[in-house]
């Protein structure tokens, strides 16, 4: 096989750590993957991949071939999707990256409803603690909190969101409510060990920072909220997650003038023409989330 088929094969192979991983993704045996790679290299007259027992790495020629492969595959996909878009249709594979808890609660149900409406779309939803690299991992769309870090990315607002300080009434009755930011250093704080930032430093803009301490920490937001509800301390958490508990009185906002912005954003690679499937899903997701805004946001 040659041409586009080889490029698609190589694009999958290059994004995997080993021949066995690529074989699993492609539905082939590792030996079949190795033979096909060898045929491509023989046809081109260069080595594309350095093979070791543990992982694959691309040669400089392999990097160039991968870049060209992505370019051609994306051009073909853009043309096909433009034709489908003209008919208002969405089709093809849509790869989405989102955080675990927001992904489970809001993105997964949206994907289910979207696919019922657009049966020619196939979706891969990958949930991770920290955002993955859109380009390197081949994602069409990422749902994240705050600004994107890469310049060649486009973002669209899905929902205004703040991170607020909250605690249970039982905890505040026992230990009192903090009146100043520095008072947090004398409280038990529940901290989230997520992404790569210093987990025990809470920042509220400018020089308004505080280093907190507490007996409980986790990388799972749902667990942290449960601990806060149980009265173990003060936590900093997105309002979309704690709004129902605040409305019910099970959590109270403390130091309300101190918060951080963490808007829910749809982030996608910078392209001249956004594909029909991505554009339609973003619009669908935005409408779905904003219909629930009264439940996900608090006054202020």
Secondary structure, DSSP 8 states (H G I E B T S, - for coil): --THHHHHHHHHHHTSSSHHHHHHHHTS-HHHHHHHHHHHHHHHTS--EEE-SS-EEE-HHHHHHHHHHHHHHHHHHHHHHHHHHHTT---EEEEEEE-HHHIIIIIHHHHHHHHHH-TTEEEEEEE-SS---HHHHT-SEEEEES--SSTTEEEEEEE--EEEEEE-HHHHHHH---SSGGGGGGSBEEEE--TTS-TTEEE-STT-EEE-B-S-EES-HHHHHHHHHTT--EEEEEHHHHHHHHHHTSSEE-STT--EE--EEEEEE--SS--HHHHHHHHHHHHHHHTTHHHH----
